[in-house]
Amino acid sequence: MRLLAPQEGMLLVDVDQKLGGRGAYLCPGRECMKEALKKGRLSRALRKGVGEVTPDLLEEMIRDAHRERFFSLLHFCRKMRRLVMGREAVDKELRRGRVYLLLLARDLSSRSKRGFVSRGVPTVEVGTLKEYGDTFSTRPVGVLAVTEEGLARRLFFVAEKLRQLERGNGEHGQR
């Protein structure tokens, strides 16, 4: 996980690790966050003050940054016409062999999930029916598919990080 302070008192999470400026790497585990915030260690590493940041606030900032990046990538997939939504449409693309990533809402019924999980396509459960519906200003949607390999890989990476953060399972040693 890369953090940076573009100006005094400001802290950003660099999800894609591409932003310019002096950064500090931190594992997403709660203990790592506590250690980094002890005695100004993070401020020293960034060579700028980061203000009053608690482990809870830092954890929330990291989770929110990943969530924002995830939905931003989903919007991009849709804009590029590489996102298919809804059971019938996804099923059709699966039969054609054009799906590189399946996204299932966490609150989708177990029965509905079973129909998609065993298709040999990488699958991630993140977001809810309502979140996906609200994101695209549609009715609640529980099944989405990405039909472009590069976008699917990037989205999978961010979705997995987000899923770990939402579960509170930031593993020690990961960036």
C-alpha positions in Angstrom: 0.0 0.0 0.0 1.5 3.4 -1.0 0.7 6.6 0.9 1.9 10.1 0.0 1.5 13.6 1.4 1.3 16.1 -1.5 1.2 19.0 1.0 1.6 19.5 4.7 -1.4 18.0 6.7 -2.7 16.0 3.7 -2.5 12.2 3.2 -3.4 10.3 0.1 -3.7 6.6 -0.7 -2.0 5.8 -4.1 -4.1 2.7 -5.1 -2.3 2.3 -8.5 1.1 3.4 -7.1 1.6 5.8 -9.9 1.2 9.3 -8.3 4.2 11.5 -8.3 5.9 12.5 -5.1 7.6 11.0 -2.1 5.7 8.0 -0.9 5.8 5.5 1.9 4.8 1.9 1.7 2.7 0.3 4.3 1.2 -3.2 4.7 -2.6 -3.0 5.0 -2.7 -4.8 8.4 -4.0 -3.0 11.4 -0.8 -3.6 13.4 1.3 -2.0 10.6 -0.9 1.0 10.6 -0.5 1.4 14.4 3.2 1.1 14.1 3.4 3.6 11.2 1.5 6.2 13.2 3.5 5.8 16.4 5.8 8.8 17.2 5.4 10.4 13.8 7.0 7.6 11.8 4.8 8.1 8.8 5.3 11.9 8.8 9.1 11.3 9.0 9.0 8.8 6.1 7.0 11.2 4.0 9.0 14.2 5.2 5.7 16.1 5.8 3.2 16.3 8.6 0.1 14.2 8.0 -2.0 15.7 10.7 -4.1 13.8 13.3 -4.5 10.4 11.7 -5.7 7.4 13.8 -5.5 3.8 12.7 -9.3 3.8 12.3 -9.2 6.8 10.0 -6.2 5.4 8.0 -8.0 2.1 7.5 -11.2 3.9 6.4 -9.2 6.1 4.0 -7.5 3.1 2.4 -10.8 1.2 2.1 -12.6 4.3 0.6 -9.7 4.8 -1.9 -10.0 1.2 -3.1 -13.8 1.4 -3.3 -13.6 4.6 -5.3 -11.0 3.1 -7.7 -13.1 -0.1 -8.1 -16.2 1.8 -9.1 -14.2 4.1 -11.3 -12.8 1.1 -13.2 -16.3 -0.3 -13.5 -17.5 3.0 -15.1 -14.6 2.9 -17.5 -15.4 -0.7 -18.4 -19.0 0.3 -19.2 -17.9 3.4 -21.1 -15.7 1.2 -23.2 -18.6 -1.3 -23.7 -16.7 -4.0 -22.0 -19.1 -4.5 -19.1 -22.2 -6.7 -19.3 -24.9 -6.5 -16.6 -27.7 -8.9 -15.7 -28.1 -12.6 -15.6 -29.2 -13.3 -19.2 -26.7 -11.0 -20.8 -23.8 -12.4 -18.7 -24.9 -15.9 -19.4 -24.9 -15.2 -23.1 -21.4 -13.8 -23.0 -20.2 -16.8 -20.9 -21.5 -19.2 -23.6 -19.6 -17.2 -26.2 -16.4 -17.5 -24.2 -16.0 -13.7 -24.0 -16.0 -13.2 -20.2 -12.7 -12.6 -18.3 -14.1 -11.7 -14.9 -17.4 -12.2 -13.1 -18.5 -9.8 -10.4 -21.2 -11.1 -8.1 -23.0 -8.9 -5.5 -22.3 -10.1 -2.0 -26.0 -10.2 -1.2 -26.9 -12.2 -4.3 -28.8 -15.4 -3.4 -26.7 -18.6 -3.0 -28.7 -20.2 -5.7 -28.0 -17.4 -8.2 -24.3 -17.5 -7.4 -24.1 -21.3 -7.9 -25.2 -20.8 -11.5 -22.2 -18.6 -12.3 -19.4 -19.7 -10.0 -18.6 -23.0 -11.6 -18.0 -21.6 -15.1 -14.2 -21.5 -15.0 -13.9 -17.7 -15.0 -12.3 -15.7 -12.2 -15.0 -14.5 -9.9 -15.1 -11.9 -7.2 -17.9 -11.1 -4.7 -17.7 -7.4 -3.9 -20.4 -4.7 -3.7 -24.1 -5.2 -3.2 -27.1 -5.3 -5.5 -28.1 -1.8 -4.5 -24.5 -0.4 -4.9 -24.2 -1.7 -8.5 -27.7 -0.5 -9.4 -27.0 3.0 -7.9 -23.6 3.1 -9.6 -25.2 2.7 -13.1 -28.6 4.4 -12.3 -30.4 1.1 -13.0 -32.4 -1.4 -11.1 -30.4 -3.5 -8.6 -27.9 -5.7 -10.4 -26.2 -8.8 -9.0 -24.2 -10.3 -11.9 -21.7 -8.3 -14.0 -19.0 -9.5 -16.5 -16.0 -7.8 -17.9 -15.3 -8.8 -21.5 -11.8 -7.4 -21.9 -8.8 -9.2 -20.5 -6.6 -6.3 -19.4 -9.4 -4.4 -17.7 -10.5 -7.7 -16.1 -7.0 -8.2 -14.6 -6.9 -4.7 -13.2 -10.4 -4.8 -11.8 -9.7 -8.2 -10.3 -6.6 -6.9 -8.5 -8.5 -3.9 -7.0 -11.6 -6.0 -6.2 -9.5 -8.5 -4.3 -7.8 -5.7 -2.3 -11.1 -4.2 -1.5 -12.6 -7.5 -0.5 -9.7 -8.1 1.9 -10.1 -4.6 3.4 -13.8 -4.9 3.8 -13.3 -8.2 5.7 -10.6 -6.6 7.8 -8.1 -9.1 6.6 -5.2 -6.9 5.5 -2.4 -9.4 5.5 1.0 -8.5 6.9 3.7 -8.0 4.2 1.4 -7.1 1.3 1.6 -3.8 -0.5 
